[in-house]
Amino acid sequence: MPSSMSINGFKNITVTELQTMMKQGGLLLLDVRTDAEVARGKIPQGDSLPLHLLPLRLGGMNKSATTIFYCQMGGRSAQAAAFAAANGFTDVYNLQGGISAWAQAGLPIES
C-alpha cells in the first residue's frame, strides 16, 4: 500500500500503484466523471459516482474501506478524495492523471 497521506487526508497514487492495489482487491474504485464521460469508457472494476452526487451518497458508504477516486485528469477526483477525507474516510486515494494516464499506459478500458 502507498505510504503517508497528504495534508488533505488522501494520497495521490500512480497507475502502477492502482494496478497493484486492484490485484490485492478489497477496494472501492469510484469514477467521479459525468455519465456522458463514463459512457466513453471506464477503468474495469470502477463504479460511477458523479462528483455532484458524492455528498448525497457519502453517508451510506464504508468510511474505513480503501477508496480510490478517479476522473479524466485527476482534478475532480482530488476534490472528491479531499471531501471524503474531510468527512471521516480514513483510507482515501486519488489517481494521478485519471483515466487519461490509465489509457496512456495502455491499460484496458471497458465500455
Residue, then its C-alpha position, 0 to 999 in steps of 0.5 A: m500500500p502507498s505510504s503517508m497521506s497528504i495534508n488533505g487526508f488522501k494520497n495521490i497514487t500512480v497507475t502502477e500503484l492502482q494496478t497493484m492495489m486492484k490485484q490485492g482487491g478489497l477496494l472501492l474504485l469510484d469514477v467521479r466523471t459525468d455519465a456522458e464521460v463514463a459512457r466513453g469508457k471506464i477503468p474495469q472494476g470502477d463504479s460511477l459516482p458523479l462528483h455532484l452526487l458524492p455528498l448525497r451518497l457519502g453517508g451510506m458508504n464504508k468510511s474505513a474501506t480503501t477508496i480510490f477516486y478517479c476522473q479524466m485528469g485527476g482534478r475532480s477526483a482530488q476534490a472528491a478524495a479531499f471531501a471524503a477525507a474531510n468527512g471521516f474516510t480514513d483510507v482515501y486515494n486519488l489517481q494521478g492523471g485519471i483515466s487519461a494516464w490509465a489509457q496512456a499506459g495502455l491499460p484496458i478500458e471497458s465500455 
